[in-house]
Amino acid sequence: MQIKTGIDIIEVKRIKDSIEEFENDFLNKIYTQNEINYCNNTKNAKYEHFAARFAVKEAAFKAVSSLLNNKYDISWKNIETINDENGKPTIKFIALTKEIEKKLNKIESIDVSISHIKELAIANVTILVA
């Protein structure tokens, strides 16, 4: 068993500026429709939630990078942040090629931690690999 981890921190303003400048082009490049719906329903903190989900994706890339041959084997939209029934965030990998799915099937568990304030969002992704 191996433990792999990734962490990322981002300024909320960077994500807000990208959303305001590029609108749906940016949103649809980075986020799944479920993530867009979730963040848009958070009212006053929507940019914090978008930034947090961006940080999760970056942290997930870092955590799984040693399982991949190339960092471009997965894209932004292959990683979706979801909340379980208790509101705890986790990720699922979606729309993967069979080859990449086989590599990521070595992951036994995933732990995601997210925090954000008005200016910053941070995420940590830890995976247990068989």
C-alpha positions as CSV (number, residue, x, y, z in Angstrom):
1,M,0.0,0.0,0.0
2,Q,1.1,3.5,-0.8
3,I,-0.3,6.9,0.3
4,K,-0.2,9.7,-2.2
5,T,-1.2,13.2,-1.5
6,G,-1.8,16.5,-3.4
7,I,-2.5,20.0,-2.1
8,D,-3.4,23.2,-3.8
9,I,-4.2,26.7,-2.8
10,I,-5.7,29.4,-5.1
11,E,-6.9,33.0,-4.8
12,V,-10.7,33.2,-5.2
13,K,-10.2,36.4,-7.3
14,R,-8.3,34.5,-10.0
15,I,-11.2,32.1,-10.5
16,K,-13.8,34.9,-10.2
17,D,-11.9,37.0,-12.9
18,S,-11.7,34.0,-15.2
19,I,-15.4,33.3,-14.9
20,E,-16.3,36.9,-15.4
21,E,-14.0,37.3,-18.4
22,F,-14.5,34.0,-20.2
23,E,-17.9,33.0,-18.8
24,N,-19.2,29.6,-20.0
25,D,-16.0,28.9,-22.0
26,F,-14.0,28.8,-18.7
27,L,-16.7,27.0,-16.8
28,N,-17.3,24.3,-19.4
29,K,-13.6,23.7,-19.8
30,I,-12.9,23.2,-16.1
31,Y,-16.1,22.1,-14.3
32,T,-18.7,19.4,-14.8
33,Q,-22.3,20.4,-15.1
34,N,-23.0,19.0,-11.6
35,E,-20.2,21.2,-10.2
36,I,-21.4,24.3,-12.0
37,N,-25.0,23.7,-10.7
38,Y,-23.7,23.2,-7.1
39,C,-21.5,26.3,-7.1
40,N,-24.2,28.5,-8.7
41,N,-26.6,27.5,-5.9
42,T,-24.3,28.6,-3.1
43,K,-25.4,32.3,-3.5
44,N,-22.9,34.7,-1.9
45,A,-20.0,32.2,-1.8
46,K,-20.2,30.8,-5.3
47,Y,-16.8,32.0,-6.4
48,E,-15.3,30.5,-3.2
49,H,-16.9,27.2,-4.1
50,F,-15.7,27.4,-7.7
51,A,-12.2,28.1,-6.4
52,A,-12.3,25.3,-3.9
53,R,-13.3,22.8,-6.7
54,F,-10.5,24.1,-8.9
55,A,-8.1,23.5,-6.0
56,V,-9.5,19.9,-5.6
57,K,-8.8,19.2,-9.2
58,E,-5.3,20.4,-9.0
59,A,-4.7,18.5,-5.7
60,A,-6.2,15.4,-7.3
61,F,-3.8,15.7,-10.4
62,K,-0.9,15.9,-8.0
63,A,-2.1,12.9,-6.0
64,V,-2.6,10.6,-9.0
65,S,0.3,11.8,-11.1
66,S,2.6,8.9,-10.2
67,L,-0.1,6.5,-11.5
68,L,-0.1,8.1,-15.0
69,N,2.3,8.0,-17.8
70,N,1.5,11.6,-18.8
71,K,-0.1,14.4,-16.9
72,Y,-2.4,14.9,-19.8
73,D,-3.9,11.4,-19.4
74,I,-6.7,13.0,-17.4
75,S,-8.3,16.4,-17.8
76,W,-10.2,18.9,-15.6
77,K,-13.6,17.4,-16.4
78,N,-12.4,13.8,-15.6
79,I,-12.4,14.9,-11.9
80,E,-15.7,15.7,-10.3
81,T,-16.1,17.0,-6.7
82,I,-19.2,15.7,-5.1
83,N,-20.5,15.8,-1.6
84,D,-21.7,12.6,0.2
85,E,-25.0,12.5,2.1
86,N,-23.3,14.2,5.1
87,G,-21.9,17.0,3.0
88,K,-18.3,15.6,3.1
89,P,-16.5,16.3,-0.2
90,T,-15.0,13.5,-2.3
91,I,-14.1,13.1,-5.9
92,K,-15.0,10.7,-8.6
93,F,-13.2,10.1,-11.8
94,I,-15.5,10.2,-14.8
95,A,-15.3,9.7,-18.6
96,L,-11.9,8.0,-18.5
97,T,-10.4,5.9,-21.2
98,K,-10.3,2.1,-20.4
99,E,-6.5,2.3,-20.0
100,I,-6.6,5.2,-17.5
101,E,-9.5,3.7,-15.7
102,K,-7.5,0.5,-15.2
103,K,-4.6,2.5,-13.7
104,L,-6.8,4.5,-11.4
105,N,-8.6,1.3,-10.2
106,K,-5.5,0.8,-8.0
107,I,-6.9,3.5,-5.8
108,E,-8.5,1.9,-2.7
109,S,-9.7,5.1,-1.0
110,I,-9.8,8.8,-1.5
111,D,-9.9,11.5,1.2
112,V,-10.7,15.1,0.3
113,S,-10.5,18.1,2.5
114,I,-11.5,21.6,1.3
115,S,-11.4,25.0,3.1
116,H,-12.1,28.5,1.8
117,I,-12.4,32.0,2.9
118,K,-13.3,35.1,1.0
119,E,-9.8,35.4,-0.5
120,L,-8.4,31.9,-0.7
121,A,-9.4,28.3,-1.3
122,I,-7.3,25.2,-0.4
123,A,-7.8,21.5,-1.0
124,N,-6.0,18.4,0.0
125,V,-6.5,15.0,-1.7
126,T,-5.1,11.9,-0.2
127,I,-5.3,8.5,-1.9
128,L,-4.5,5.0,-0.8
129,V,-3.1,2.9,-3.6
130,A,-2.9,-0.9,-3.6
